[in-house]
Amino acid sequence: MRFDAGRPISVAMTKWGGRRHWRYDGVYLGADEHGDWLGFPRGTHYHRPGKELVADFACVSLAPRRDAAHFAGFYDEDYEAALYVDVTTPPEWDGTTLRMVDLDLDVIALRDERGLVLADEDEFEQHRIELEYPAEIVALAEESAERVYAAVAAGEPPYDGSAERWLAALAALG
């Protein structure tokens, strides 16, 4: 384990080129073979330039091991998606702050008839050109999105219900 369970942590995402993106605080829950699990209870304040919200849902997120290029959020029943995976640069710890660059593509498991979707391909294409993503970043994002989509579709761990124990751990922290 990186920290004791319940330790306050922060998430700081940027967009390519260092532009501010999502920031929010939560707690460290623990670690398993998939990586570090973080908790964000109801009432978490999420903010980015031009948007902020106070969550009426709970979420646990997974910062994966092995330099994987994504950050997965698993939500309680009060959110429209059961799963929302941001394709990012590999998340890295800087003290108690987890940092990564959001690379636009998202794999989302919606609770409605749309089901599993790969989202924001248009934003990725636009930013690829406008922000001049290097070829290795384009390849990283596309490969990560494909790999995560396939794993979610197949119900492979950690997309097999593994997050339920961490949602329970978050609830137990109060």
N, C-alpha and C positions, 0 to 999 in steps of 0.2 A: 504494500500500500504506500502511496505517495504521501498522504496526510492521514491524520485521524479522521474517522467519520464525524461529520458535522462541522468540519473546518470551513470557514467562509472562503469562497473562491470567486473569481470573476472571469467572465468571458469577454474578450475584446476581438471583434472581427473588423477587418478592413476590407476594402475593395482594392483591386490592383492599383498600384501607384501610391498606396498609403492613405487613400481617402477613407474617412471614418465610416463605419457601418454599425452593426448591432453591438451594443454593450449591455451587460446585465450581470447581476450577482446571484450566487446560489451557494450551495454547500457541497463539499466533497462527500460522496457516499461510500466509496470503496473501489476495489479493483478485482477483476477476474481475468480469465484467459483472453478476453476480448479487449481489455483496456481499462481506463479509468472512467468510473460512473459518477456523474454530477447530478445534483437535484435542484430543481427550481419549483418551489411550491406555488400554490395559488397566491396571488398578490405580488408576484415578482414583477418588477418594473423593467420592461424592455424598452430601449430607446436607441434611435439612430437619427441622423439628420433628416428632419422633415416628418418624423413619425415616432410616437411613443404609445405604449399601452401598458396597462396593469392587467396581468393575466388572471382570467377567471377559470383557469385550468392548471393542472400540475404536469410537470414534464421531467423526465430523466434523460440525460444526454450521455453519449458514449464518445469519449476521445479514444479512438482505436490505437492499438499497439502496431508495431511493424511499419511505421511511417506511412500508414494508409492515408489517402488524400480525401477525407470526408469527416463530417461531424454529424452524428445521428441523434435525433430527438424522438423519444417515445412518449406519447401523450396519454393522459387519462381520457375517460369517455366524454369529457366535456369539451374536447377540442375537435374540430372538423376532420382532422387527420389523425390516424393512429400512429403514423410514422412520418417524419420529415427529415430527410437527409440532405444536408448542404454539401455539395462538392466543394472542397477547399484545398488549400495547400495542407500538408501534414500539420495537424495541430501541435503546438509546442508550448511547454510550460515555461513561464517567466515568473519565478516565485510562485505566488498563488493565482496568477492570471494565466489563463489559457488563451493563446494567440493563434490566429490563422487568417488567411486571405480567402474570402468568399469568391469562388470562380463561377458564380451565376447558376450553373446547372443544379437542379434539385430532383431527388427521387422521393415521391410522395405517395403514401398509401392512404387514400381518402376513404372515408367511411360511407360514401354514397356510391351510386352506380358507376362512377368514373373509375373506381378502384385504384390500381397502381398506375402512376403516370411519371414520365420524365418531363419536367417543367423547365421553362425559361431558356429553351434552346435559342429562341430569337434574341434574348438579351445576351446570351453567351456569344452568338455570332456578331452582334453589334459591338460588344466590348472587345471581342477578339481583334476587330479591325480598328476601332476608335482608340483603344487603350494599348494597342500593339502588343498583345500577349505574345511572348516568345513561343516558338514552335514546341519546345519541351513542356511548357505550361498547357498549351492546347492539347497535346497528347496526354498529359497527366490527367486533365479534367475529363476528356472523352473516355479514357480507359477506366477511370474511377467510376464515372457514371454508369458505364456498361457493366462493370463488375458488381457494383452495389445493386443495380436494377435486377440483374440475374440472381443474386443471392437472396434478395427480398422475394422475388417471384417464386423461388424454389423453397422458401422457408428455412434457409440455412441459418445456423447460429451467427450472430445474435438476433436474427430476425425471426426467431422461432418461439417467441414468448419469453425469452431470457430476461427481458426488461421488467417483467412483472414483479420479480423479487426486489428489484431496485425501486420501483414505484411504491411497493410496500415498505421498504426501508425509509423512503422519503416521508411517507405518511406517519411512520413510527417516530420520526424525529419531531413531529408536531409542527 
